[in-house]
């Protein structure tokens, strides 16, 4: 941990952060996005509220092109679904099922 904050050392140098929100109804959406100091603030909040952090610079670069409130593109559904499934498993709960229309 860095002495000046509670950000783990390997995250202290992160220069980009993206936060997603998923309600089980729609595709995950961008809830926060930032670089440098804003990225550090996003990471700090995630740590403070015990929100899991997934590190992937390439995925962050893709997601950083989206606006706040924008749904992730269909081409990223699978990778985001795998990440969400892993997070739900870590938390000991089941992922919400998508409703299908007939």
C-alpha positions, -999 to +999 in steps of 0.1 A: +000+000+000+011+035-007+017+055+025-003+085+012-034+066+004-050+032+006-044+024-031-024-007-035+010+001-050+003-016-084-029+005-088-012+038-077+004+042-111-028+034-131-035+063-155-069+052-167-100+038-150-135+029-162-164+019-140-194-001-152-229-006-138-250-036-145-286-039-135-295-072-151-320-056-174-298-038-199-263-042-212-236-029-187-231+009-190-203+032-183-208+049-150-174+066-147-144+071-168-112+091-163-075+095-167-047+103-144-060+120-112-097+112-120-087+076-126-070+075-092-102+089-077-123+062-094-100+035-081-100+051-046-138+050-045-139+014-057-116+004-030-134+024-004-167+007-013-151-027-018-161-028-055-140-054-073-113-040-096-104-058-128-072-047-145-070-049-183-054-019-201-066-030-235-102-033-224-100+000-206-087+016-238-118+003-257-142+013-229-127+048-226-140+056-260-176+054-247-195+082-230-209+081-194-243+063-196-235+045-228-240+008-230-210-014-239-209-025-275-222-059-284-186-070-294-176-067-258-206-086-243-188-119-239-157-105-222-177-083-198-201-112-191-171-134-182-158-107-158-192-102-142-197-139-138-163-141-121-171-112-098-205-127-088-187-160-081-162-143-059-191-127-040-209-160-036-240-149-056-256-157-089-255-134-119-289-119-128-304-137-157-313-117-188-350-117-196-357-131-231-386-121-252-407-146-270 
